[in-house]
């Protein structure tokens, strides 16, 4: 199928119960991460909650200057809104909200998130900028198909997360509203914990 594709693709299929068995096509090709960078960002949030270093119910204002284009709902709501950190994390996954994502990045910090990315074993993934921040063309967020598979393997094992926080993260992934890609080819009743990314 990929041989006739007019474009660039990377695919990996890994059986989590099959001792690492996988089928892959260009799994280490580094690509712009787009919204896939939200996966390790939100994992880092839940990990900080697990360690007790972050209050998930901390209230965060959403100032007009923070409203960001692209996916999401916050930019369409009335100004002056306040949300809890756990709500920002949920919005970043459920509707891929870029404003919520950027507020999380502001609160968590780019360097700590990148440390967590390394701890997760995502060797070719990096967070360099917020969503829709194109001020420095040399900065972008990157990942690979293998790194995303590695992320999901960690999440499935539950490493580093309190079970309740892992379950909350999984509920967000299962409830993701951007369903125009992998879910569009599956039966309506199929369950798919996933995250899309668009450039």
C-alpha positions in Angstrom: 0.0 0.0 0.0 2.7 2.4 1.0 4.8 1.8 -2.2 2.3 3.8 -4.2 1.9 6.6 -1.8 2.8 10.1 -3.0 4.3 11.3 0.2 6.2 10.3 3.3 5.0 7.6 5.7 6.1 5.8 8.8 4.2 2.9 10.3 4.7 0.5 13.2 2.5 -2.3 14.4 3.5 -3.8 17.7 1.9 -6.6 19.7 2.1 -5.6 23.3 1.7 -9.2 24.4 4.0 -10.7 21.7 7.4 -10.2 23.2 8.1 -7.1 21.2 7.0 -8.6 17.8 6.4 -5.8 15.3 6.0 -5.0 11.7 7.4 -1.6 10.6 7.9 0.7 7.7 10.4 3.6 8.3 9.8 3.5 12.0 12.8 5.7 12.9 12.1 8.4 10.3 11.9 11.7 12.3 8.9 13.8 11.5 7.3 17.0 12.9 5.2 15.8 15.8 2.3 18.2 15.4 -0.3 17.2 18.1 1.4 13.9 18.9 3.7 15.9 21.2 0.6 16.2 23.5 1.0 12.5 24.4 4.3 12.8 26.4 3.2 16.3 27.6 0.1 14.9 29.3 1.9 11.8 30.5 4.3 14.2 32.3 1.4 16.0 33.9 -0.1 12.7 35.2 3.4 11.6 36.4 3.8 14.8 38.4 0.4 14.2 39.9 1.5 10.7 40.8 4.5 12.0 42.6 2.5 14.6 44.5 4.4 17.4 43.0 1.4 18.9 41.2 -2.1 19.6 42.3 -4.4 18.5 39.5 -7.1 20.8 40.7 -4.9 23.9 40.6 -6.9 26.7 38.9 -5.4 28.3 35.8 -6.7 31.4 34.1 -7.2 31.5 30.4 -6.2 35.0 29.4 -7.1 36.3 25.9 -3.4 36.4 25.0 -3.2 32.6 25.5 -5.9 31.8 22.9 -4.3 29.7 20.1 -5.5 28.9 16.6 -6.1 25.4 15.3 -7.9 22.6 17.1 -9.8 23.2 20.3 -12.7 24.9 21.9 -11.2 27.4 24.4 -10.5 30.0 21.7 -14.2 30.1 20.9 -15.4 30.7 24.5 -15.9 33.9 26.4 -12.7 35.5 27.9 -12.1 35.3 31.6 -12.5 31.5 31.9 -10.6 29.6 34.5 -9.9 25.8 34.4 -8.2 23.2 36.5 -5.0 21.7 35.3 -6.7 18.3 34.9 -9.2 20.0 32.6 -6.4 21.4 30.5 -4.9 17.9 30.2 -8.2 16.4 29.2 -8.9 19.1 26.6 -5.4 18.6 25.1 -6.3 15.0 24.3 -10.1 14.9 23.9 -10.3 17.8 21.4 -6.6 18.4 20.8 -7.0 21.9 22.2 -3.9 24.0 21.4 -4.7 26.7 24.0 -5.0 24.1 26.7 -1.8 22.5 25.5 0.1 25.8 25.6 -1.1 26.6 29.1 0.1 23.2 30.2 3.5 23.8 28.6 3.7 27.2 30.4 2.9 25.5 33.7 5.1 22.4 33.3 8.1 23.8 31.5 9.7 22.6 28.3 12.9 21.2 29.9 11.1 19.0 32.5 8.8 17.6 29.8 11.9 16.8 27.7 13.5 15.0 30.6 10.4 12.9 30.9 10.4 12.2 27.2 13.9 10.8 27.7 12.8 8.7 30.7 10.0 7.3 28.6 12.6 6.0 26.1 11.4 8.3 23.2 14.9 8.8 21.9 14.0 10.9 18.8 11.2 13.0 20.3 11.7 16.5 21.5 9.5 19.4 22.5 11.0 22.7 21.3 8.1 25.1 21.1 4.4 25.7 21.9 1.7 25.0 19.4 1.5 27.6 16.6 4.7 29.3 17.9 6.5 29.9 14.6 8.7 32.8 15.8 11.9 30.7 15.4 11.8 28.6 12.2 14.6 26.5 13.5 12.4 25.2 16.3 9.9 22.4 15.9 8.6 19.4 17.8 9.7 16.0 16.4 8.9 12.3 16.9 9.0 9.0 15.2 6.6 6.1 14.8 8.8 3.9 17.0 8.8 6.6 19.7 5.0 6.7 19.7 4.8 2.9 19.9 7.3 3.1 22.8 5.1 5.6 24.5 2.0 3.4 24.2 3.9 0.4 25.4 4.8 2.3 28.6 1.3 3.5 29.0 -0.2 0.0 28.6 2.2 -1.3 31.3 1.3 1.5 33.6 4.9 2.4 34.4 5.3 5.6 36.3 1.6 6.4 36.8 -0.7 5.8 39.7 -3.4 3.4 38.4 -6.1 6.1 38.8 -4.1 8.6 36.8 -3.4 6.0 34.1 -7.1 5.2 33.9 -7.9 8.9 33.5 -5.4 9.2 30.7 -6.8 6.1 29.0 -10.4 7.5 29.2 -9.2 10.7 27.5 -7.5 8.7 24.7 -10.6 6.5 24.3 -12.9 9.5 24.2 -10.8 11.5 21.7 -13.2 13.4 19.4 -10.8 13.8 16.4 -11.9 10.6 14.6 -11.1 11.3 11.0 -8.1 9.0 10.8 -7.7 5.5 12.2 -11.1 5.4 13.8 -12.8 6.3 10.5 -11.9 2.8 9.1 -13.1 0.9 12.1 -16.6 -0.3 13.1 -18.4 2.4 15.1 -18.5 0.2 18.2 -14.7 -0.4 18.1 -12.7 1.0 21.0 -9.5 2.8 20.1 -7.2 4.7 22.5 -5.5 7.2 20.1 -4.2 10.6 19.3 -4.2 12.4 15.9 -1.7 14.9 14.7 -2.0 17.4 11.8 0.5 19.8 10.4 
